[in-house]
Amino acid sequence: MAGPLNEICVLDLTSVVLGPLATQNLGDMGADIIKVEAPAGDTTRYTGPKRSEDMSALYMGLNRNKRSIVLDLKINAAKEALWKLIDRADVFLHSIRPEAIERLGFGFEEVLARNERIVYAGVHGFGLDGPYSGRPAYDDVIQGLSGSADLMARLVGEPRYMPTIIADKTCGLVTVNAILAALFERERSGKGQFVEIPMFETMVAFNMADHIFGYNFEPPEGPMGYTRVLTPSRRPYKTLDGYICLLAYTDTQWAQFWLEVGKPELKDDPRFSTLSRRADNIEEVYTLASEFVSTRTTAEWLKTLPKLEIPCGEIVEIEDIPDDPHLRAVDFFRSIEHPTEGRIKLVDFPIKFSRTPTKLERLQPKLGQDSAEILRELGYKEAEIDELRLIGATN
């Protein structure tokens, strides 16, 4: 079996990062992903280094295990083809603004009326029930509104975006969870449903999981913001010749660390003797620990800390990650020959299924590469496909 989602068909009307990451995950797990693109194609096709005009770097990292069909949904004949796809699909996923998808005639009520078993997933910037509904949203905007940029300001002195598209990627993974839950429920009820994934609310929930902190209580028992991760000294420790990441967390781990650095009495220091007391004095804990770490080399600490059962690791530059010995051993970065792009590197799907293993079924498609194949599956004759091309409904 090719993955646990074998025989699940997903219509992917998303673009950029959030939706494509979600559907790539579903495709890696065996679903048949039909990427429905406008004639211009997903904008990520043109973002970053490239060998072909419509196969740029960002697109390549987000669109394996998919088929691409071009449908210009401003043309009625293309809409009819999409309806035929909806008739046979299990999931309909879009990232189009609510008003726009309604204008096209593919709102959730219409789609579910046509196919009551379909899971209709809408990725929106903001929930439909609030005053922000319908506002456009991208990762940068959501980082600002959800508190992510403020969390950076508390560390570096001014608002900054996290150096990754964290809102898009987090919401993409949440989208996978939501779709899987709805598919599971459908197996019980026999019916699909509308699932809304709002970026703003999702990222507020993500940030507040730890940072609501003292405001878990009414009235508050302390400030917002998880103190351990916001203390200025929470950073990689400087060693004699570089840096190291380590986290002594439990009472036993700290006792071992203090003993190793020749300060066993700190184990009983009232500031540091328990997890709760260390949390209240976390800046002092990290500052003091950093003084001791700086007296030895990175290699010395990497040899010593595992013996103390204290988790640790060196700082790895992203260019060196493919050469990591563990990742090499599990064949995590794969070199494959792409039919149009030549030799490419793929990042493996990290999750393993013992009975229904995932596998790479398809490499990233050219724009509309599978249009004719998909239309034939819907029952279109060659002459009808030619007619759709002639009127611009497909490519």
C-alpha positions as CSV (number, residue, x, y, z in Angstrom):
1,M,0.0,0.0,0.0
2,A,1.3,3.4,-0.9
3,G,0.8,5.2,2.3
4,P,-2.2,5.4,4.8
5,L,-4.1,7.9,2.6
6,N,-4.0,5.7,-0.5
7,E,-7.2,6.2,-2.7
8,I,-8.0,9.6,-1.0
9,C,-8.3,12.3,-3.7
10,V,-7.6,15.9,-2.7
11,L,-8.4,18.9,-4.8
12,D,-5.8,21.5,-4.0
13,L,-6.8,25.1,-4.9
14,T,-4.1,26.7,-2.8
15,S,-0.9,28.6,-3.6
16,V,2.2,30.0,-2.1
17,V,3.3,28.0,1.0
18,L,0.6,27.2,3.6
19,G,-1.7,25.1,1.4
20,P,1.0,23.5,-0.8
21,L,2.9,22.4,2.3
22,A,-0.3,20.8,3.7
23,T,-1.1,19.0,0.4
24,Q,2.5,17.8,0.0
25,N,2.2,16.2,3.4
26,L,-1.1,14.5,2.4
27,G,0.5,13.4,-0.9
28,D,3.5,12.0,0.9
29,M,1.0,9.9,2.9
30,G,-0.4,8.5,-0.2
31,A,-3.3,10.8,-1.2
32,D,-3.8,11.7,-4.9
33,I,-3.3,15.4,-4.9
34,I,-4.7,17.3,-7.9
35,K,-3.2,20.8,-7.9
36,V,-5.7,23.1,-9.7
37,E,-3.8,26.1,-11.1
38,A,-4.8,29.2,-13.0
39,P,-3.1,29.7,-16.3
40,A,-0.4,31.8,-14.7
41,G,0.4,29.0,-12.2
42,D,1.2,29.1,-8.5
43,T,3.3,32.2,-7.7
44,T,6.0,30.1,-6.0
45,R,6.8,28.6,-9.5
46,Y,8.7,31.9,-10.1
47,T,10.4,32.4,-6.7
48,G,14.1,31.7,-6.2
49,P,16.8,29.9,-8.3
50,K,15.5,28.0,-11.2
51,R,16.5,25.9,-14.2
52,S,13.1,26.2,-15.9
53,E,11.0,29.4,-15.9
54,D,8.1,27.8,-14.0
55,M,10.0,25.4,-11.7
56,S,11.7,27.7,-9.1
57,A,13.3,26.7,-5.8
58,L,10.4,27.5,-3.5
59,Y,7.9,25.6,-5.7
60,M,10.2,22.6,-5.8
61,G,10.3,22.3,-2.0
62,L,6.5,22.3,-1.7
63,N,4.9,20.4,-4.6
64,R,6.1,16.8,-4.9
65,N,3.6,13.9,-5.0
66,K,1.0,16.0,-7.0
67,R,-0.5,16.3,-10.4
68,S,-1.1,19.7,-12.0
69,I,-4.1,20.7,-14.0
70,V,-4.7,24.2,-15.4
71,L,-8.3,25.4,-15.1
72,D,-9.2,29.0,-15.7
73,L,-12.2,29.3,-13.4
74,K,-13.4,32.5,-15.1
75,I,-14.5,30.3,-18.0
76,N,-17.7,28.2,-17.5
77,A,-16.2,25.1,-19.2
78,A,-13.4,25.1,-16.7
79,K,-15.9,25.4,-13.8
80,E,-17.7,22.4,-15.2
81,A,-14.5,20.4,-15.2
82,L,-13.9,21.3,-11.6
83,W,-17.4,20.2,-10.7
84,K,-16.7,16.8,-12.2
85,L,-13.5,16.7,-10.1
86,I,-15.6,17.6,-7.0
87,D,-18.0,14.7,-7.7
88,R,-15.2,12.2,-7.2
89,A,-13.0,13.9,-4.6
90,D,-12.7,13.3,-0.9
91,V,-11.2,16.7,0.0
92,F,-11.6,20.2,-1.5
93,L,-8.9,22.6,-0.1
94,H,-8.6,26.3,-1.0
95,S,-6.9,29.4,0.2
96,I,-9.0,31.9,-1.8
97,R,-10.7,34.7,0.1
98,P,-14.2,33.8,1.1
99,E,-15.9,36.4,-1.0
100,A,-13.9,35.4,-4.1
101,I,-14.6,31.7,-3.8
102,E,-18.3,32.5,-3.4
103,R,-18.2,34.6,-6.5
104,L,-16.7,31.7,-8.4
105,G,-19.6,29.6,-7.3
106,F,-17.6,27.1,-5.1
107,G,-18.5,28.2,-1.6
108,F,-18.8,25.4,1.0
109,E,-22.6,25.2,0.9
110,E,-22.6,24.7,-2.9
111,V,-19.8,22.1,-2.9
112,L,-21.3,20.1,0.0
113,A,-24.7,20.2,-1.7
114,R,-23.1,18.6,-4.7
115,N,-21.0,16.1,-2.8
116,E,-22.1,15.5,0.8
117,R,-19.1,13.2,1.5
118,I,-16.5,15.8,0.6
119,V,-14.3,17.5,3.3
120,Y,-14.3,21.2,2.4
121,A,-11.4,22.9,4.0
122,G,-11.0,26.7,3.7
123,V,-7.8,28.3,4.8
124,H,-8.6,31.9,5.6
125,G,-6.6,34.8,7.1
126,F,-9.3,35.3,9.8
127,G,-12.3,33.4,11.0
128,L,-15.5,34.1,9.1
129,D,-17.4,35.1,12.3
130,G,-15.2,38.0,13.3
131,P,-14.8,41.6,12.1
132,Y,-11.5,40.8,10.3
133,S,-13.2,38.3,8.0
134,G,-12.2,38.7,4.4
135,R,-9.1,40.7,5.1
136,P,-6.1,39.6,3.1
137,A,-3.3,38.0,5.1
138,Y,0.2,36.8,4.6
139,D,2.8,35.3,6.9
140,D,4.3,38.7,7.8
141,V,1.0,40.2,8.7
142,I,-0.1,37.2,10.9
143,Q,3.3,37.3,12.7
144,G,2.6,40.8,13.7
145,L,-1.0,40.4,14.8
146,S,-0.4,37.1,16.6
147,G,2.4,38.4,18.9
148,S,5.2,36.6,17.1
149,A,7.0,39.9,16.2
150,D,6.5,41.2,19.7
151,L,8.1,38.1,21.1
152,M,11.2,38.8,19.0
153,A,11.1,42.4,20.2
154,R,11.4,41.2,23.8
155,L,14.7,39.6,22.9
156,V,16.3,41.9,20.3
157,G,14.8,45.3,21.3
158,E,12.6,45.9,18.3
159,P,9.9,43.9,16.4
160,R,11.3,41.3,14.0
161,Y,9.8,38.5,11.9
162,M,11.0,35.1,12.9
163,P,13.5,34.0,10.2
164,T,11.2,31.4,8.7
165,I,7.6,31.6,7.4
166,I,6.4,30.3,10.7
167,A,2.7,31.3,10.3
168,D,2.4,29.7,6.9
169,K,4.2,26.5,7.9
170,T,2.5,26.1,11.3
171,C,-1.0,26.7,9.8
172,G,-0.1,24.3,7.0
173,L,0.5,21.5,9.5
174,V,-2.6,22.4,11.4
175,T,-4.5,22.1,8.1
176,V,-3.3,18.6,7.7
177,N,-4.5,17.7,11.2
178,A,-7.9,19.3,10.5
179,I,-8.4,17.4,7.3
180,L,-7.4,14.1,8.8
181,A,-9.8,14.6,11.7
182,A,-12.6,15.4,9.3
183,L,-11.8,12.3,7.1
184,F,-11.8,10.2,10.3
185,E,-15.2,11.5,11.3
186,R,-16.6,10.9,7.8
187,E,-15.8,7.2,8.2
188,R,-18.2,7.2,11.1
189,S,-21.0,9.4,9.8
190,G,-20.6,9.0,6.1
191,K,-20.8,12.8,5.6
192,G,-18.3,15.5,4.9
193,Q,-18.3,18.9,6.4
194,F,-16.9,22.4,6.2
195,V,-13.6,22.9,8.1
196,E,-12.3,26.4,8.5
197,I,-8.6,27.0,9.3
198,P,-8.1,30.7,10.1
199,M,-4.4,31.8,10.2
200,F,-4.8,34.5,12.8
201,E,-6.6,32.4,15.4
202,T,-4.3,29.4,14.7
203,M,-1.2,31.4,15.4
204,V,-2.6,33.1,18.5
205,A,-3.4,29.6,19.8
206,F,0.1,28.4,18.9
207,N,1.8,31.4,20.7
208,M,-0.5,31.3,23.7
209,A,0.1,27.6,24.4
210,D,3.1,28.7,26.6
211,H,3.0,32.5,26.5
212,I,-0.4,33.0,28.1
213,F,1.5,31.9,31.2
214,G,0.3,33.8,34.3
215,Y,-2.9,34.8,32.5
216,N,-4.1,31.2,32.6
217,F,-5.6,32.5,35.9
218,E,-8.2,35.1,36.6
219,P,-7.1,37.4,38.0
220,P,-3.6,36.8,36.5
221,E,-1.0,35.1,38.8
222,G,1.9,36.6,36.8
223,P,2.7,38.2,33.4
224,M,2.1,36.9,29.9
225,G,5.2,35.4,28.4
226,Y,7.0,32.2,29.3
227,T,9.9,33.5,31.4
228,R,12.3,30.7,30.6
229,V,12.2,31.2,26.8
230,L,12.1,35.0,27.0
231,T,15.1,35.5,29.3
232,P,18.0,37.2,27.4
233,S,20.5,34.5,28.5
234,R,18.5,31.7,26.8
235,R,20.8,31.3,23.8
236,P,23.5,28.9,22.7
237,Y,26.3,28.8,25.2
238,K,29.7,30.2,24.2
239,T,32.5,27.8,24.6
240,L,36.3,28.3,24.4
241,D,36.2,27.8,20.6
242,G,32.6,28.2,19.5
243,Y,29.0,27.5,20.7
244,I,27.0,24.6,22.0
245,C,23.3,24.0,22.7
246,L,22.5,22.3,26.0
247,L,19.6,22.1,28.3
248,A,19.9,20.8,31.8
249,Y,16.2,20.8,32.9
250,T,15.5,18.3,35.7
251,D,16.9,18.6,39.3
252,T,19.1,15.6,38.6
253,Q,20.6,17.1,35.5
254,W,21.4,20.4,37.2
255,A,22.9,18.5,40.2
256,Q,25.2,16.6,37.7
257,F,26.1,19.8,35.9
258,W,27.0,21.7,39.2
259,L,29.1,18.7,40.3
260,E,30.9,18.6,36.9
261,V,31.9,22.2,37.1
262,G,33.1,21.9,40.7
263,K,30.2,23.7,42.3
264,P,28.2,20.9,44.0
265,E,26.9,23.3,46.7
266,L,24.8,25.0,44.0
267,K,22.5,22.0,44.0
268,D,21.2,23.1,47.4
269,D,21.3,26.9,46.7
270,P,17.7,28.0,47.4
271,R,17.6,29.9,44.1
272,F,18.4,26.7,42.0
273,S,17.4,23.7,44.1
274,T,14.0,22.9,42.4
275,L,12.5,23.4,39.0
276,S,10.1,25.9,40.4
277,R,12.9,28.0,42.0
278,R,15.1,27.8,38.9
279,A,12.1,29.1,36.9
280,D,11.8,32.1,39.2
281,N,15.6,32.8,38.9
282,I,16.1,31.6,35.3
283,E,18.3,34.6,34.2
284,E,20.7,33.9,37.1
285,V,20.7,30.2,36.3
286,Y,21.6,30.7,32.6
287,T,24.1,33.5,33.3
288,L,26.0,31.4,35.9
289,A,25.9,28.3,33.7
290,S,27.3,30.2,30.7
291,E,30.3,31.3,32.8
292,F,31.2,27.6,33.4
293,V,30.5,26.5,29.8
294,S,32.9,29.1,28.4
295,T,35.9,27.5,30.2
296,R,35.9,24.4,27.9
297,T,35.9,23.7,24.2
298,T,32.8,22.5,22.3
299,A,34.4,19.1,21.7
300,E,35.0,18.7,25.4
301,W,31.4,19.5,26.3
302,L,30.1,17.2,23.6
303,K,32.1,14.4,25.1
304,T,31.2,15.2,28.7
305,L,27.5,16.1,28.7
306,P,26.1,12.8,27.3
307,K,27.8,11.0,30.2
308,L,25.8,13.3,32.5
309,E,22.6,12.5,30.5
310,I,22.3,16.2,29.7
311,P,20.9,16.8,26.2
312,C,23.3,18.8,24.0
313,G,24.3,19.5,20.4
314,E,26.6,21.7,18.4
315,I,25.5,24.6,16.2
316,V,25.1,23.4,12.6
317,E,25.0,25.8,9.7
318,I,22.0,25.1,7.4
319,E,24.4,24.3,4.5
320,D,26.0,21.5,6.5
321,I,22.7,19.8,7.6
322,P,22.6,17.5,4.6
323,D,26.0,16.1,5.7
324,D,24.7,15.3,9.2
325,P,25.7,11.6,9.9
326,H,22.3,10.7,11.3
327,L,20.5,12.2,8.4
328,R,22.9,10.4,6.0
329,A,22.2,7.1,7.8
330,V,18.5,7.4,7.4
331,D,18.8,8.7,3.8
332,F,16.9,11.9,4.6
333,F,18.2,14.0,1.7
334,R,17.7,12.2,-1.5
335,S,19.3,12.9,-4.9
336,I,16.9,12.1,-7.7
337,E,16.8,12.7,-11.5
338,H,13.9,15.0,-12.4
339,P,12.6,14.5,-16.0
340,T,12.9,18.3,-16.8
341,E,15.0,19.8,-14.0
342,G,17.9,17.4,-13.9
343,R,19.5,16.3,-10.7
344,I,17.5,17.6,-7.7
345,K,17.6,17.1,-3.9
346,L,14.5,16.1,-1.9
347,V,13.9,16.2,1.8
348,D,12.3,12.9,3.0
349,F,8.9,12.7,4.7
350,P,9.9,12.4,8.4
351,I,7.1,10.1,9.6
352,K,7.3,6.3,9.3
353,F,4.3,3.9,9.0
354,S,5.2,0.3,9.5
355,R,2.4,-1.3,7.5
356,T,1.5,1.4,5.0
357,P,4.9,3.1,4.2
358,T,5.0,6.3,2.3
359,K,6.9,6.6,-0.9
360,L,7.7,9.2,-3.6
361,E,5.1,8.6,-6.4
362,R,5.6,11.7,-8.4
363,L,8.1,14.5,-8.8
364,Q,7.1,18.1,-9.0
365,P,4.9,18.7,-12.0
366,K,5.3,21.3,-14.7
367,L,2.4,23.8,-15.0
368,G,-0.6,21.8,-16.3
369,Q,1.6,18.8,-16.9
370,D,-1.3,16.4,-16.1
371,S,-4.2,18.4,-17.5
372,A,-5.0,16.0,-20.3
373,E,-4.6,12.9,-18.1
374,I,-6.9,14.2,-15.4
375,L,-9.5,15.3,-18.0
376,R,-9.5,11.9,-19.6
377,E,-10.1,10.3,-16.2
378,L,-13.2,12.5,-16.0
379,G,-14.4,11.1,-19.3
380,Y,-13.4,13.9,-21.6
381,K,-12.7,12.8,-25.2
382,E,-9.6,14.2,-27.0
383,A,-11.7,16.5,-29.2
384,E,-13.3,17.9,-26.0
385,I,-9.9,18.5,-24.4
386,D,-8.8,20.3,-27.6
387,E,-11.9,22.5,-27.4
388,L,-11.1,23.4,-23.8
389,R,-7.6,24.3,-24.8
390,L,-8.9,26.4,-27.7
391,I,-11.2,28.5,-25.4
392,G,-8.4,28.9,-22.8
393,A,-10.2,26.8,-20.1
394,T,-7.0,24.6,-19.8
395,N,-3.6,24.4,-21.3
